[in-house]
Amino acid sequence: MKHSDFLYRNNRRFYRYSCDSCNSDMGYMRPYNATLVQHSCRSCNAIPNPSPSNVDTKDYQDKHNARYYRTSCISCGDFRGYLPIAKHAIKCRRCTKNKNLDILEKDGVSANDFVIKKDNRKKYRMTCLDCGADRGYQRLYRYGSGLCKSCASIKFNSGKTVSEESRKRMSENNWIKKLAKEDHPFFGKYHSDETKKRIAEKQKEYCKNKGNQFNLGKSKGRHRWTTIQKLSEANSGREPKWKGRVFLYDGPIGRFKLRSSYELAYANWLDSKGISWKYEPNFRLSDGRSFSPDFQLSTGEIIEIKGFWTDKAKVKWEMFCLEFPDLKKTVLMKEDLQKIGLNV
């Protein structure tokens, strides 16, 4: 305490004090306040004994009437700057971020798979914890419950009923009903039969060349659960078109069921031509699976009849062709069957 350096506040005398340890200025205080802090500044009072290993008590800077010590990160040891002793246990940003990413890695966030957008911020790839669906690249604050929209709606909305007011608002904001108004340019109009045929032909050409559009999208050949519910409700009480149709073969070889009308028509055509054949012979592939083509003729030729190709069927057929190159193989589509005179 400097008795000669003082000032008056509220008719009371305040003396200037300095720290006994570091000799730093502690400002003007009343004598009883100085005894409470034991003539030591906040930095010196906060230093634990023994001092932390990541704090250099000999290297410090005086800022804002306090002492800032040279501090390093607890995990990696990198220099963090001059900080108050109270913040010695805080990790650097990189170690804190890596720790958070390690925790999120178990919850469907890929720490190594990220994209930097225009705002110079990282978006990490996320997957759903329930169904494993890809959630795309998102910011970490969009992590949420770790579920996709479908799984989250099932988890949090199952068993809940929607009030009548909410249903009215939902029906008013339905974009399909808005499009059905009279101001829509296609309102009350329908496609002609010729236009429908042209659309169907173009769709068949597209599926034949590039595959089914339904299998190329995000759904990957699967309907959402909401769509499945709508389809089941719309088709409830209806008999399926294939019900009652049995593709029964009754000919020289025997009496048994075939899998499609194309196969039945081709089998009858073979009998009319006097060609002997075998139905679905079994071949064993190298991966342990079995493959049964539709027909094998007496000459050894393999005939496969397809109305359309699926991805799995195409992969299995290509594998069969590679492993049995000596056999002659032919694929007959609907157009090929019509060329030989079959009405399919």
N, C-alpha and C positions, 0 to 999 in steps of 0.2 A: 504494500500500500504506500502510495506517495501522499504524505500529509500536505505537501505544498500544492498538489494538483487536485483540485476539487471544484464542484459547481453546486449551485442551489437549484432544487426542484421541489415545488410545493413547500417552500420555506424549510427544506431539509437539505443537509449537506451530503453530497455523494462524492466518494473518493475514487481515484483511479487505481485499479488493481492490475497486476500482471501475474502470470502463471509461475509458480515456484519451480516447475519442472522444465518447461520449454521457454519460459520468459516471454511468452506471447501476451499481447494486450487483451485483457478481459473486459475492458470498458469501465464505466463509472457505476459503482454499486454502493449500497449501504453497508456498514461494517458487519451487521448480523447476517446479511446475505453472503458476504465473503466467507464467513465461518462455516456456513452451510455447505458451500461447494469446496471447502478445504483448500482454498487458494490454488486450485487446479482448474485448467480450462476443460471444456467438454471432451476434446480429443484425448488429453492425457488421462482423464477419469475413465474414458471408455476403453482404454487399452487393457485387455485381459492379461493375466499373468499365469502361465507364460504366454507370450505374444503369438498370434497365428503364424504358421509357416509361410503363407503366401503374402505376408505383409512385411515390408522393410521399414522398420521403425526409425532407422537412421536417415532414410531418404524421404523427405517430406517437403511440403509447400504450405505456406500460410495463406489461407483464403477466407474472407468473410469472418474474421476473428476466430478462426478454427484452423486446425491442422489437418492437412490431407496427405495421406501416406501412399507410397508407391505400392500398388496392389497387383497381383497376378491371379489368373484363373485357377481355381482349385483343381479342375480336371486336367486341362491341357498345359497349364503353366504359362500361357501367353500373357504379355503385358496388357493390363486393362486400363492403366492410367492412375492418376492420383485421386483417391477416394477417401471419404471418412471411414474411420475404423469400424463403424457399425455395418458397413456394406462389404466387409472382407469375405463373407461366405457366399456371395453371389457369383454365379458362373458367367462366363462370357456368352454373347448371343449365339455363337456357333454351337457351343456345347449344350446350351439350353434347347436350341432348336433340334439338334440331333437326338437329344433325350426324348423330346416330344414326338419326333418322327419314329423312334424305336417303339414307343408305346403304341402309336397309331398303326404301325406295320402289322401288328397282331389284329387290328380291327378293320382290315380291308383297305389300307392306304399304302400305295407303293411309293416308298421314299425316293427310290432311284429313277422312277418313271414320272417325269414332269415336263411341262411345256411353259415357256416364258412368253407371255402375251405382250401386247403393245404397251401396257402400263408398267412393264418391267417387273411383274409379279408372277410368282410361280403358281401353277395349277397342277395338282397331283392327281394321278389316276386312282380312282376309287372303284371298289367292287362291293356288291351287296353281300352282307354277312349271312343271309338266309339262303337265297337262290343262287348266289355267285354271279349275278348278271353284272355286266360292265356299266358303271355309272358315268363314265367319261372323265374328262379332266375338270376338276373343280378346285376352288380355293379351300383352305383348311377350315375356314369358318362354316363352310357348307357341309361339313362332315355329318353333323346332326346325329341321328341314331344309327348311322352306318347301314341303312336299308334303302332300297330303291322305292319308288313311289308305290308300286303295287304291294310290296311286302309291308311297307309302313302303313298303308291304308288298311291292310288286313289286320295288322297287329294293334293299331290304335283305334280303328273304327269298327272292328267286329263287335257285334252285339249292341251297337248304339243305333237308336232310331232317329230319323230326321223329322224335325217338327214340320207342321203344315206351312208355316211362314217361310221356312227355308226352302221347302219344295216349290212354293210359288215363285220365290226369287230365282231359283234354279231354272224353272220352266220359262220365266220371262227372259232370262239371259242366255237361253239355249240358242246357239248360232245356227243350228239346223232349222229351227222354227223361224228364225229371222230371214233365212234364205228362202223359205217357202212363202213369203209374202208376195203380194201381187206386183210389187215393184221389181221383183227379180226378173231378169230378161228371159229365163227359161221356164217361168211359171206357167203351168197349164199345157206345156208342150211335151211331146214324147218323140223318141227316136222311131224312125220308120224301120220296117223289116230289112230293107236294103242296107241302111246304116248299121243296124245291129250285126248283119252278116259281115260287113266290112270290118267292124271293130273286132269281131270274133276271129276273122282270118288274120288280121294284123297281130292280135294277141297270140295266136298259135305260132305264127312265124317268129315272134319275139321269144317265146318260150322254147322253141326248137333251136334257135341260134344261141341265145344268151341264158337260157334257164328260166325257171319260174320266178316272177317278180316277188312273190310272197316269201320265197326262200332267200332272197338277196337283201331284204331289209333288216332292221334292228331286231324284229321279232324272230328271225331265223326259222320260219316255218311253224311258229307256235302262236296261237291266239292268246291275248291277255285274258285274265280270269273274268273281267267284266264282259268281254266279247263272248266268252263261252257261256256265261249266264244268259245273255241276250239271245244267243242262238238256241240254247236249250228251251227257253221260254217260248220263242217263236215257233219251234218245231214240236212242242209238246202236244200230244194227241194226234199227230200226223203219222201215217204209215210211210216208211221210207220207200223210195222208188224201186230199190232192189229187192224188197220183201216179196217172197214167193217165187223169185226167179232162181231156178236151179239149172246149171249148165251141165246136164247129164248126157254123157256119151253112151250110145248103145250101138255097137258095131261089131266087126269081126274080131277085134282084140278082146272085147269084154264089155262090161257095163260099169262105169265109174263116173265120178264128177270131175269136171274141169274147172279152172279158175276164172275163165272169162268167156264171153261170147265170141271173141276173136279166135281163141284157141279151139272152141267147139266147131266153128265154121272151117278153120284150117284142117282140123282132124277129119271132118267129113270130106273135104276136098282131096286129102291124101288117099282116103279109101276109094273115092271115085276114080282116081288115077291108078289105083293098084299098087301104091307105094306102102311098104310096111314101115312101121315106125314104133318108137318106144317113148312113153310119156315120163318126163322129169327123171332122167337118169342122174345118179348121184356121183359127184366128183369131190374129192377131198383136196382142199387148198393147203398151201404151205403154212398158213397161220392157224391151222386146226379147224377152220370153218368148212362147212360143206356148201357146194353150189349145185343147184339142180336146174339146168336149162329146160325150156318147155318141151322140145322134141329132139330126138336123135333118130335120123333116118337109117335105113338098112345100109346105105353107103358110108355111114359114119359121120355124115354132116350134121352139125348142130344148128338148130333153128330156135331163135329167140324172138318171141312176139311181144311187142310193146305198144301200148297206147300212148304212153309218155315216159320220159326218163326221170328218175329221182337221182339225187346225188349219190346216195348209198348204193343204189343198183348199178349206176354207171361205174363206180369204183370197183365193185365186185366183179363186174363183167370184164373190165380191163385187166384185172388181176388174173381172171380165168384165161383170158386170151394170151397173156404172157407165159403162164405156166403150162399151157397145153397148145403149143404152136403147131403141132402136127395135124390137129383136127381142123377141118374146114368149118367156118362159122358164118352164119347169115342172120341179120336182124331184119325183121319184117315189121314195118309200121302200118298204120291204117291205109295209107296211100298205096303201099306195096301190095296189100291184100286186095284192094279194089282193082289193081292192075291185072291180077290173075283171074278176075271175074267174081270175087266174093262180095256179097251185099252186106257190108258191115257199116 
